[in-house]
Amino acid sequence: MDYLDQLESEAIHIMREVAGQFERPALLFSGGKDSITLVHLALKAFRPGKFPFPLVHIDTGHNFQEALDYRDDLANRIGEKLIVRYVEDTIRTKKLKEPTGRNATRNGLQTFTLLDTIEEFEFDACIGGARRDEEKARAKERVFSVRDEFGSWDPKRQRPELWNLYNGRIHKGENVRVFPISNWTELDVWNYIRREKIELPSIYFAHDRELIIRDGKLMATAGGVIKPEADDQIVTRRVRFRTVGDISCTAASPSHAATLDDVIDEIQATRISERGETRMDDQLSEAAMEDRKKGGYF
């Protein structure tokens, strides 16, 4: 077995453990490369049967259209149930105050919608595509990450995971976030995508796009989510997106990588993680991601 076979085998084992240990699991799916990889792994783990969980997307209303189109097409193509819940509905029903100002984003409000969705369907495990190499708070989490009845994460309550033994025992009201590709790197994901010939949204490859240069970052003008201000410069550049999140906090990377081989060569040469380079919400403070996770974030 080469290293990709080993990573694949571990991820499939984890997914089957979820199916065996939990009553109402779900797979969090955004149309991004990591969640697409999870779906591919689930196909290997459970076909020819149906998935033992639905696909769930928490839609901020500010997502890239390419990712949404891919999400809907994939769910239809594989014939699996897709549940979509909208942050906009949560803002309205809970009378939440939507952030305003220069770099306002709804991204943090996803937590409220996710927790409501977990309660609505009584999910006891949510499978996600987080990886330890993405961000230092992600690196603290175990594969089975227990959340309390309020959805909060406590780094001090992490359970030991020795010899690939995963403890899914929880109390009523608690749930577990599960990360089957936690041990993968960004480069591992791309090498696996190339090996498995997995189709991705076009946004991951170099293309010409209208952008706003703001605070040194290339932000998309798509959907009018980001409103140009007097000191913003609007340009057309050849870029790709290393990560696909909310338009309001996801920057593009200058790139001419139009093929899988090009992307892999580009990643091998970089020394900055995809979230470190392009996710504005992670750069608000040193502990931005950890603070969101403690509140119930993915």
C-alpha positions in Angstrom: 0.0 0.0 0.0 1.3 3.5 -0.8 0.5 6.4 1.5 -2.7 7.4 -0.3 -4.0 3.8 0.1 -3.3 4.1 3.8 -5.0 7.4 4.1 -8.0 6.1 2.2 -8.2 3.0 4.2 -8.1 4.9 7.5 -10.9 7.4 6.3 -13.1 4.5 5.1 -12.6 2.8 8.5 -13.6 6.0 10.3 -16.8 6.4 8.2 -17.8 2.8 8.9 -17.1 3.4 12.6 -19.5 6.3 12.5 -22.2 4.2 10.8 -21.7 1.5 13.5 -21.5 3.7 16.6 -24.1 6.4 15.9 -27.8 6.4 15.3 -28.3 9.6 13.3 -25.1 10.7 11.6 -24.8 13.4 8.8 -22.1 14.4 6.4 -21.5 18.1 6.2 -21.2 19.0 2.5 -20.4 22.4 1.0 -19.3 21.6 -2.6 -15.7 22.3 -1.6 -12.8 19.9 -2.4 -12.6 18.3 1.1 -16.2 17.5 1.4 -16.2 16.3 -2.2 -13.4 13.9 -1.2 -15.5 12.7 1.8 -18.4 11.9 -0.6 -16.0 9.9 -2.8 -14.8 8.0 0.2 -18.3 7.4 1.4 -19.1 5.9 -2.0 -16.2 3.5 -1.6 -17.2 2.7 2.0 -20.9 2.0 1.4 -21.7 1.2 -2.2 -23.7 -0.6 -3.6 -25.8 0.3 -0.6 -27.1 3.8 0.2 -25.3 6.1 2.5 -26.2 5.7 6.2 -26.5 9.5 6.5 -27.8 12.5 4.5 -25.6 15.3 3.0 -26.2 18.5 4.9 -25.2 22.0 3.7 -25.4 25.1 5.8 -25.9 27.8 3.2 -24.9 31.4 4.2 -26.6 32.8 1.1 -23.2 34.2 0.1 -21.7 31.0 -1.5 -20.0 30.8 -4.8 -22.5 29.7 -7.5 -20.0 27.2 -8.9 -19.9 25.3 -5.6 -23.7 25.4 -5.3 -24.2 24.1 -8.8 -21.7 21.3 -8.1 -23.4 20.4 -4.8 -26.8 20.0 -6.4 -25.5 18.1 -9.4 -23.5 15.6 -7.3 -26.4 14.9 -4.9 -28.6 14.2 -7.9 -26.0 12.1 -9.7 -25.3 9.8 -6.8 -29.0 9.7 -5.6 -28.3 10.7 -2.0 -30.5 12.9 0.2 -29.3 16.5 0.4 -30.6 18.7 3.3 -30.0 22.5 2.9 -30.6 24.9 5.7 -30.2 28.7 5.3 -28.4 31.2 7.5 -30.8 33.8 6.2 -33.8 32.0 7.6 -32.0 31.8 11.0 -31.3 35.5 11.0 -35.0 36.2 10.4 -36.5 33.6 12.8 -34.0 34.3 15.7 -33.8 38.0 15.0 -30.0 37.8 14.8 -28.0 41.0 14.1 -26.2 40.6 10.9 -22.6 42.0 11.0 -22.2 45.3 9.1 -19.2 47.3 8.1 -16.2 47.1 5.8 -15.4 43.4 6.2 -18.7 42.1 7.5 -19.4 38.4 7.0 -22.2 36.0 7.8 -19.8 33.1 8.2 -19.8 33.1 12.0 -23.7 32.9 12.0 -23.5 29.5 10.4 -23.0 28.1 13.9 -26.6 29.1 14.9 -28.0 27.4 11.8 -25.9 24.3 12.2 -26.9 23.8 15.9 -30.6 24.3 14.9 -30.2 21.7 12.2 -28.5 19.3 14.5 -31.5 19.7 16.9 -34.1 19.5 14.2 -32.9 16.2 12.9 -31.4 14.9 16.2 -28.0 14.3 14.6 -25.6 12.7 17.0 -22.5 12.8 14.7 -21.6 15.3 11.9 -18.8 14.2 9.5 -16.7 17.1 8.3 -13.7 17.7 6.0 -11.5 19.6 8.4 -7.8 18.7 8.4 -5.1 19.2 11.0 -2.8 21.1 8.6 -5.4 23.8 7.9 -5.1 25.8 11.1 -3.7 25.4 14.6 -7.1 25.0 16.3 -8.0 22.2 13.9 -4.7 20.5 14.9 -6.0 20.2 18.5 -9.0 18.1 17.6 -9.3 14.4 17.6 -11.0 12.4 14.8 -14.0 12.0 17.1 -14.5 15.4 18.6 -17.1 15.5 21.3 -19.4 18.6 21.6 -21.6 19.3 24.6 -25.4 19.8 24.6 -24.8 23.4 23.6 -22.6 22.5 20.7 -19.5 23.8 22.4 -16.0 22.3 22.0 -13.6 22.1 25.0 -10.0 21.3 24.0 -9.4 19.9 27.5 -12.1 17.2 27.0 -10.4 15.5 24.1 -10.4 11.8 24.3 -7.3 9.7 23.6 -7.4 7.8 20.3 -4.9 4.9 20.5 -4.4 2.4 17.8 -7.2 3.8 15.8 -9.8 3.2 18.5 -12.6 5.7 18.4 -14.9 6.3 21.4 -18.3 7.4 20.2 -20.1 7.1 23.6 -22.0 10.3 24.3 -24.6 11.5 26.7 -28.1 12.6 25.6 -27.9 16.0 23.9 -24.2 15.7 23.1 -22.9 15.2 19.6 -19.6 14.3 17.9 -17.9 16.0 15.0 -16.0 13.4 13.0 -13.0 14.2 10.7 -12.1 11.2 8.5 -9.4 13.2 6.6 -7.9 14.9 9.7 -4.5 13.3 9.0 -4.4 14.4 5.4 -2.6 17.5 4.1 -3.8 19.8 1.3 -1.3 18.1 -1.0 -2.6 14.7 0.0 -6.1 15.7 -1.0 -5.0 17.0 -4.4 -2.9 13.9 -5.1 -5.9 11.7 -4.2 -8.2 13.8 -6.4 -5.8 13.3 -9.3 -5.4 9.6 -8.6 -9.2 9.0 -8.3 -10.1 11.3 -11.2 -12.5 13.2 -9.0 -14.3 16.1 -10.8 -14.2 19.5 -9.0 -15.9 22.9 -9.5 -14.1 25.1 -12.0 -13.4 27.7 -9.3 -10.5 25.6 -8.1 -8.6 26.1 -11.4 -7.2 29.3 -12.9 -9.7 31.6 -14.6 -10.2 35.3 -15.2 -12.4 36.9 -12.6 -13.4 40.4 -11.6 -12.1 41.2 -8.2 -11.8 43.9 -5.5 -8.4 44.5 -4.1 -9.0 45.2 -0.4 -6.4 45.2 2.3 -4.0 43.5 -0.1 -6.4 40.6 -0.7 -8.2 39.7 -4.0 -12.0 39.4 -3.1 -14.7 38.3 -5.5 -17.3 40.7 -6.7 -19.7 37.8 -7.4 -23.3 38.3 -6.3 -22.6 41.8 -5.0 -21.8 40.4 -1.6 -18.8 42.8 -1.1 -19.7 46.4 -1.8 -16.8 48.4 -3.4 -15.6 51.4 -1.3 -13.8 54.5 -2.3 -10.3 53.1 -1.7 -11.0 49.7 -3.3 -9.6 48.9 -6.7 -11.7 46.7 -9.1 -9.5 44.6 -11.4 -9.7 41.5 -13.6 -7.1 38.9 -12.7 -6.3 35.3 -13.4 -6.9 33.5 -10.2 -8.1 30.3 -8.5 -9.5 29.6 -5.1 -7.6 27.2 -2.8 -10.6 27.0 -0.4 -14.3 27.6 -1.1 -16.1 29.3 1.7 -18.4 32.4 2.1 -17.6 35.0 -0.6 -17.4 37.7 2.0 -14.3 36.1 3.7 -12.6 34.0 1.0 -9.9 35.5 -1.1 -8.6 34.3 -4.4 -5.0 33.4 -5.2 -3.1 34.7 -8.3 -2.6 31.6 -10.4 -2.1 30.1 -13.8 -2.7 26.6 -12.6 -5.3 25.3 -15.0 -4.9 21.5 -14.5 -4.5 19.1 -11.6 -0.8 18.8 -12.3 -0.4 22.5 -12.3 -2.3 22.9 -9.0 -0.2 20.2 -7.3 3.0 21.8 -8.5 1.8 25.1 -7.1 0.9 23.6 -3.7 4.3 21.9 -3.5 6.0 25.3 -3.9 3.9 27.2 -1.3 4.7 27.6 2.4 1.3 29.0 3.5 -1.8 26.9 4.2 -4.9 27.6 2.2 -6.7 29.1 5.2 -3.7 31.1 6.2 -3.5 32.7 2.8 -7.2 33.1 1.8 -9.6 32.9 4.8 -10.1 36.4 6.2 -12.2 35.2 9.1 -9.3 33.2 10.5 -7.1 36.3 10.5 -9.3 38.4 12.8 -7.2 37.3 15.8 -4.7 34.6 16.9 -7.6 32.5 18.3 -10.3 33.3 15.8 -11.0 29.7 14.7 -10.7 28.3 18.2 -13.2 30.8 19.6 -15.7 30.0 16.8 -15.2 26.2 17.5 -15.8 26.7 21.2 -19.2 28.3 20.2 -20.2 25.4 18.0 -18.6 26.1 14.6 -17.6 23.2 12.3 
